[in-house]
Structures are given as structure tokens and as C-alpha cells.
Amino acid sequence: MILAGDIGGTKSLLALCVPGEAQPRVVFERRYENAGEPGLEDLVERFIAEAQAGMNDPVRVTHACLAVAGPVDGPRVKLTNLPWEVDADALASTLGIDTARVVNDFVAAAAGLDAVPPERRVTLQPGEPVARAPRVAIGAGTGLGVAYMVWEGDRYGVIAGEGGHTGFAPADEEQARLWQFLHAGCRRVIAEDVVSGPGLERLYAFVRADAGVEPRPMRSAEVSAEALAGEPLAGRALELFVRCFGAVAGDHALAVLARGGVFIAGGVAPKILPRLAAGSFVAAFNAKGAHERLTRRFPVHVVTEERLGLLGAAVLAARHHPFGG
């Protein structure tokens, strides 16, 4: 069997899969909260034990691919927002797996795009798609993930990076004040400081300060819920988030002329889909001066499949399987 995993700063999704003619088929899957877990090896061992008990059959994993939220250095990766270090070679040795690899979480997200059914995509801008043209996958969760896709022979290859750590560029006076607010607490303001779950919490703190209202810490899910329910300051924070998200996504799309599509993934986007679809995201995406007519030709979709990274990890693992594509 194939072991696939999507390891984020908050949660881990693990699955056992068997190769299929088109895409791997998931046969057992679990979700774990990472808080309080000692590390990934212990979590994987627990998962396999649960799989054996649940399937009432011995489990033999031959190939594994783990999508991890952090920069990959050969077989190793240190998570950006969790004090875990993952070593694919050590994991393979411990678990008796023939081959194991780690990839950046947005490499897996990009690889999983073609495994997502059309009904799990919502189009924000139809654009004018071009077959085999570059793509961008970008998504906000605990952090901000970005990956580029370019055509290589018979499929898309994925270029990993840390696009979420590019600098944050204010687009108007309010965003300039936001930059100053964030800069007071750090020496460099990056896109992830704004466009992420924790970023939304910072934006809420900023709008309260900017309005002269006393501080009130609030989790990102609460900010979204209150904003969608009509609370004014939470609504202002979410609107600011959406405009910043659109601008950042447009910058990355412009960098590679993403006529193949821009795919908005991550845990935040599906939860605020009505606001993303309301128009200010696309307006900020296309606010590129002389190149606005160009960015309007880029298709923009929201991927609502929560298991995108997991499916992509399974696809990548299957490519190394003797029956893989």
C-alpha cells in the first residue's frame, strides 16, 4: 500500500491508498490534531496500528509521500509553524518502508489539482485558459503556501518555494497603516503575516487599533464568523484580508503568466467563500496597472476540497510505485 500524508501546522491527514488506473484510491484515512503529539513518527506508527485494527488485516506499506508545511532540504524538512523535524529516510527505516519522501505541502497541493472533481472548484474569474500554460497554487491556512506549475513532457511539474515569505506590499493608505502596525512588532513584514489564519487575527487587532477601540483578541475562525454575521469591525478585517489575498495571488500569477489557472486552496478559503466571490478579491487580483488586461485573462478558481494536499501526496507516491503512472 501507499502511505500519504498532509502535515500542517495545526492538523495532520494520513491515508492508506492503493494505486489505481487514473488516481490512487484511499482505503483508510484519519485526521489528527497536532497539538500535544510528540512527533510525526509516533503519529504514523499510531495511524498504521489503527489501520490494521480497523481493516482487520496486516498493513504493508511499500511507498510513502508526506506533504509537510515547511522548506524541504533533501529527505528532511522542519515545519515552519510546528516544532517538528521530519526525516524521510529515518521514517522509512523505522517503519520498514521501501521508499519514503517528503515534499512541501503546496507541492502536494499542486500535484493534487487534477485529482479534484470539477464540483470541488468554484470559479471566481473564468479568464481565457491556455492548455499547458503555467499554473499557480496558493492558499492560506496556518501559513501561506505557494507553488508554481510548469508543463514537463506529459504532465505538470511543480516548483516548490516559500512564496508566503515574500514581502508584503501595501496597495493603499489603509494597508500602509497596516504595514506600520505590523512593522512595529517585527523588522520585516511578509505576505504570510497578513494572508493566513494568524494573519486574519492580526488584521482584526489592527482594525480595532485603527478605529481607536480597545484590544480584543479573537481567533481567526471567530473573526470570520462574526464578519459573515455582520459585525462591523470583524467585517472590515475580513474585507481587508480578502483584498490583500487577492493582491498577493495576482502578484504570483503575474510572475509566471498563469494562463493555466490560479488555484486558491488552503483551509481558510472555503470558509470565507462568499466574501471571496463578492468581487473585491478579483478586483485586487487584477489591480496591476499596465498589466490589468493581462491578469484578467488568468482563470481563478477556489478549490474547496480539504484533502487536496493528501490527494496530491498520494499521486506523488504512486508515481514511485511499480504500478504508478
N, C-alpha and C positions, 0 to 999 in steps of 0.2 A: 504494500500500500504506500501511498504518498502521504506525508505529513505536511500540511500547510498551516501557516500561522501569520496573523497580523498583530504585531506587538506595538501598542501605542503607549503614550504617557499615562493613560488612565485605565485602559482595558486591554485584554488580550483575547483574540478569537483564534481558536485552534480547531482543525478539522482533519479527519482521515478521508482520503479520496482514492478512487480507483481511476485509472486512465480511461478515457472514452474516445470515440472516433472524432468528435468535434472538440469537446471540453471535458476536463476531469469531472467525475461525479462524486459529490460529497455523500459519505455513508455514515459519518458520525461527527458531531460538532458540539463545541461547548464555548461559552463566554465566561471570562473570569475578570474580576476587578483586581487590578494590580496592587492596590494599597494593602500593605501587610504581607504580601508574598515575598519570600526571601530571594527569589531569582528565577530566571527562565527555565533552567534545567530541572529544578524541583517541580515547576509548574507543568512542564512537558511530561515528566515521569508520572505525575498525578493524572494528567489527561489520558495517557495511554492506559493506566490502570483502570480508569473509569470507562474507557472504551472497551477494554477486554471484558469488564463486568457487564456493561450494557449490551454488548453484542454477543456475549456468552461464547466467545471464540478467541483463541490466541491471535494477537495482532503482530504482524511482521512488517515493520516499516523499512522500506529499502531506500527511499529518497525523501529528502525534506527541503523545503524552502520556507524561510521565515522572513517576513517583511517587518522591518524594525524602524521605528521613528528616530533616526539618527544617521550621521555620516558613516558610511561603510569604509573600512580600511582592510582590504583583503577578506579574510574569513572572520574578521572581528568588527564589532560595532558597539559603541557606547551610546545609550539612549540619551537624547537631548534633555528630556524632561522627566527622567526617572533614573535613580542611581543604580542601574543595571548595566553590566557588560556581558555581551553575548559573543561566544567563540564557536563558530560552526564546526570546526574540527574537533574541539573538545566535546561538543554536544553529540556529534556522530560517534565518537569513541565511547562515550558514556552509555548511549542508547543502542549501540550496535547497528547504526545506520550505515549503509554503503556510502552514500554521499549526502552531505548537507551543505546548504549555502545560506548566507544572509544577504538581503538586498534592502535598500532604502524603501521605506513604506510607500513612497509615491512612485517608485519604480514598479512596485507590485500593483498599485492602483492603476497606473497607465497600462500595464500588461493585462489587467482585467477588464478593460473597457469593452472589448469585443465579446466578452462573456456575459455582458449585462443585456437583458432583453430590452427591446425598444420602450416598453411600458414603464421601465425604471429610469427613463430620461424625460426631462421637461425642457423644452426649447425656449430660451429667452430671446435669442436672435437667430433667425434661420440662416442669415448670411448667404454666401454663394460658395458652397463647399467644393473643394477640389480633391479628387481621389489621390491618395498617397502623399498629399501635402503635409507639412509639419503640423503636429498637434501639441497642445499644452494640457496637462492635468494639474489642477491647483485646488487646494482645499484647506479649510480652516477646521481645526479641532483643538487639541491641547496646544498645538503649534500651527505653523503654516507650511504645508508641503507643496512642492512644485517639481514637476518633471516634464521634460520635453520628449517628443517622439518624432523620429525621422524614419523614412522608409528605407529598409535594407534588404534588397533582394526580393524576398517573398513575404515579408512581414514587417511590422513596425519594430524598430529597435528603440530602446529607452535610454535617455541621457539623464543620469542622476545629478542632483545638485542640492544646494542649500539656498534656494531662491527666497525662502522666507526670511533669510537674514540679510537681504539687500536693504539698503537704506530706505526709510520712509520719506516720501516727498510730498509735502503739503500742497494741496491744489487750490486753496482759498484761505481767506483770513481766519475762519474758524479752525481749519486744520493747522494753520500756522500757530495759533494759540495752543492747540492740542500738542503740537511738536514741542513747544516751550514747556508745557506742563509735564510731558514725559521726560524731556531732556533734563529737567531739574532733578530727576531721580536716577539718571544714568548718563554716560558720556556719549553714547551713540543710540539713536532711535532707529529701530529696524521695523520692517513691514510686519513681522510677527508680533511686535509689541502692540500693534493695532488690530490686525486681522487674525484673530484667533479667539478661542473661548476666553482665556485670561485677558486678551485684548479688549473684548467687549466689556469686561468688568472695569478695565482702566478707563474706557470711554465713558462709562456711567459715572465713575468718580470725577472725570474731567467736566462733564456737563453740569454736575452739581456744583463743582467749584466755580465754573464759568458763570453759573447763574446766581452765585452768591448764596447757595443753600448749604447747610451743614452736611458733612460727610455721612454717607450711609452705605457701608459695604454691602454688595449684593452679588451673588453668584450669576454666571452668565445665563444659565437656564432661567433664573428668576427675572433677569433683565429682559430677556426675550419674551417671556410670558406676560410680564407687565406691559411691555411695549405693545404687544399684539392685543392686549386688553384695553389699550387706550391711555395708559399712564403717561403724562406728557414728557417728563424727563427721561424715562426709560425709552419712550418713543424717539426722542431726539438722539439718544445714544445709539439706538439701533439704526436709525436713518444715517447717522454719521458712519457707522460700521459698514453699512451696505455701500455707501458711496466710496469709502476707502477701499473696500474689497473690489469693487468694480474697476477702480483706477489701477490697482496693483495687477489684477488679472489682465487688463488691457495692456499694461506695460510689458508683461511677459509674452503676451500674444504678439505684440508688435515686434519684439526682439527676434522672433523666428518666423514671422509672417504666417500665422497659424491658420491657413485656409483649410486645413484638415479638421479644424474644430478646437474649441476651448471647452474643457470638461470640468465643471465645478463639482468637486467631491468633498469628502470630509464630513465630520459629524454635525457641523453647525448648519450647513446649507439646507438640508431637508427640513430642519426645524423652523427656519425663517423663510421658507419658500414664497409665501405670499408677498413679503417685502422685496425679495429678490426679483419677483416677477412684476412689481409695481412700476418699474421704469427707471428709477434712479441708479440702479446697478448698471444697466446698459448705457445710460447717459454718461456715467463716469467712465465706463469701459471705452466709450468712443470719443471722449473729450481729449483728443490727441492733436489738436491744432491742425497743421497742414496735412496730417495723415488720417483725419477723421473719416474721410470717404473710404480709405483703405480698411480701417478696423471694422467698419460696418459690413464688410464682406466676410468677416470671420464668423462662422457659426459658433454660438454659445449655448451650451446645454448644462443643466443641473442633473447630476447623477444621484438618484435617490436610493440606490442600493447600498445599504450599510455594510455589506460584506464584500465590497469591491476589492479591498486590499487582500482579503482572504482568497477570493476567487483568482486574483492575479498571481498570488503566491503559488496556488495550485497549478495554474497554467505554466509558470516558470519551472516548477518542479517536474511537471510532466514532460517538458522538453528534454530533461536529462534522464528520463525513464526509458528503458529499452522499447516500450510501446508508445512513447510520446511522439509529438509532432516535431 
